[in-house]
């Protein structure tokens, strides 16, 4: 795989490069060491792509995290919480788990639904920062060209989260985040693109 583009949210790129150069190098090396073809194992059941072989988000996550970064000292951060509901008199306990952290640099690898991109950057990462787990973060996502006709519909992409973050702007709760857009290396598996009328609205 390769890194095609980067977006600096709240001075994220500059902060990560300056304060976490070794950790950033490990993330980049892990991305570039993955052969995306090994994750081309999901058979689509969607009407517009029935039977087509697609990239599997689970397989991509495993290739980057389990097979690479967790072997280099990265670990999964977890924040436990309990809340009470006065109307019912009951308590609820749960946890928020991230993909990775090392020396204060957080990592989320997101090849899933587009709503999770915003949750990672605007929800989870500030919570981890509040607990002293993250100082800055890196979000790894696919480019639009990676997902188009090659992943299940509804998958988020670099262009999408970049546009959303630009529209929202930065708040005082946000931490610096570098967003990295990825794609298979040249010469990887190429799937024919869907006709425009077969695409969901955000992909047309």
NORUR-V807782 format. One record per residue. RES is the residue in one letter. PHI is phi in degrees with one decimal (999 if undefined). OMEGA is omega in degrees with one decimal (NA if undefined). Layout:
res,phi,omega
RES,PHI,OMEGA
RES,PHI,OMEGA
//
This chain:
res,phi,omega
X,999,-179.7
X,-138.2,174.9
X,-95.0,-175.1
X,-95.5,-174.2
X,-150.2,177.5
X,-139.8,177.0
X,-128.6,-178.3
X,-99.7,178.1
X,-97.6,-179.5
X,57.7,-179.0
X,60.8,-176.3
X,-64.6,-177.9
X,-61.3,-178.6
X,-65.9,-179.4
X,-65.6,-178.5
X,-65.9,179.8
X,-63.0,-177.1
X,-80.6,-172.3
X,-95.0,-175.9
X,-134.5,-176.3
X,-63.0,-178.8
X,-69.5,179.8
X,-66.6,177.3
X,-64.1,177.5
X,-61.6,178.9
X,-65.9,178.2
X,-63.7,-179.5
X,-62.7,180.0
X,-64.2,179.4
X,-64.3,178.9
X,-60.7,-175.6
X,-71.2,179.9
X,-86.6,-177.0
X,-83.7,171.4
X,-90.8,-174.9
X,-58.6,-178.2
X,-60.6,-178.9
X,-70.7,179.5
X,-98.9,-178.6
X,-88.0,-167.7
X,-129.1,-176.2
X,-97.5,178.7
X,-90.0,-175.8
X,-71.9,173.2
X,-113.0,-180.0
X,-73.9,-175.4
X,-58.5,-175.8
X,-77.2,-178.8
X,-134.8,-174.6
X,-54.6,177.1
X,84.0,-178.7
X,-72.8,176.5
X,-82.6,-176.1
X,-122.9,173.1
X,-73.9,-179.8
X,-94.5,176.4
X,-56.7,179.9
X,-62.6,-179.7
X,-68.2,177.5
X,-66.2,177.2
X,-61.1,179.8
X,-61.5,-178.4
X,-62.7,-179.0
X,-83.3,-172.4
X,-92.4,-176.0
X,-62.5,-174.4
X,-85.0,-176.1
X,-124.2,-167.9
X,-70.7,177.5
X,-66.8,175.7
X,-79.0,-177.5
X,-111.9,174.1
X,95.8,175.4
X,-77.3,-179.6
X,-134.4,-180.0
X,-88.5,175.7
X,-79.4,179.1
X,-141.7,176.2
X,-118.7,177.5
X,-90.7,177.2
X,-147.8,174.5
X,-135.7,178.1
X,-134.4,179.6
X,-109.8,177.2
X,-113.5,-174.1
X,-62.7,-177.5
X,-66.3,-178.5
X,-108.9,-177.3
X,72.5,-177.4
X,-108.1,175.2
X,-111.4,177.1
X,-128.8,178.1
X,-120.1,179.0
X,-159.2,178.0
X,-151.1,176.0
X,-118.0,-177.0
X,-117.3,178.4
X,-105.3,-179.3
X,-82.2,-176.9
X,-167.4,173.3
X,-155.1,175.5
X,-153.3,177.6
X,56.6,177.4
X,92.5,175.9
X,-96.9,179.3
X,-89.1,-178.8
X,-141.8,170.3
X,-127.5,176.0
X,-106.9,-170.1
X,-123.2,172.7
X,-109.8,-177.9
X,-102.3,-175.4
X,-61.0,-171.7
X,-60.4,-178.4
X,-63.9,-177.6
X,-72.8,178.7
X,-63.0,178.4
X,-66.2,178.6
X,-61.3,179.0
X,-57.2,-170.4
X,-81.1,-173.3
X,-98.1,-179.4
X,-111.2,-174.3
X,-65.1,-174.3
X,-62.0,175.3
X,-62.9,177.5
X,-66.1,177.8
X,-62.7,178.3
X,-64.9,179.1
X,-60.5,179.2
X,-90.4,177.1
X,74.7,-178.3
X,-92.7,179.4
X,-110.8,166.5
X,-106.3,177.4
X,-148.0,-177.0
X,-141.4,173.3
X,-128.3,176.9
X,-115.6,179.7
X,-103.2,-175.1
X,-137.5,176.2
X,-83.4,169.7
X,-73.4,178.0
X,-58.6,-179.5
X,-67.3,178.9
X,-70.6,-173.9
X,-82.7,-170.0
X,-65.1,-179.9
X,74.6,-175.8
X,-125.2,176.0
X,-136.0,177.1
X,-61.3,179.4
X,-68.0,179.8
X,91.1,178.1
X,-70.9,178.3
X,-76.8,179.8
X,-148.3,-178.0
X,-58.0,-177.1
X,-59.8,-177.8
X,-67.6,-177.7
X,-69.9,176.3
X,-61.0,179.9
X,-63.6,-179.9
X,-64.3,-179.7
X,-65.8,176.9
X,-65.1,179.5
X,-70.3,-177.8
X,-73.8,-173.9
X,83.5,-174.7
X,-103.9,175.0
X,-110.8,-177.6
X,-73.8,177.2
X,-92.5,-174.0
X,-73.1,174.1
X,-103.0,176.9
X,-65.5,-178.9
X,-135.4,172.8
X,-100.3,179.5
X,-100.0,-178.4
X,-110.5,177.7
X,-93.9,-174.1
X,-118.5,177.5
X,-158.1,175.3
X,-63.7,175.7
X,-63.2,174.9
X,-59.7,-178.5
X,96.4,177.2
X,-75.5,-177.9
X,-69.8,178.2
X,-114.3,177.4
X,-109.3,176.2
X,-63.5,179.8
X,-74.0,176.1
X,-72.8,172.5
X,-63.8,-174.5
X,-56.3,-177.6
X,-69.1,178.6
X,-89.9,-175.8
X,-88.8,172.7
X,-64.7,-172.9
X,-53.0,-176.0
X,-74.8,-179.6
X,-107.6,-177.2
X,-83.7,NA
//
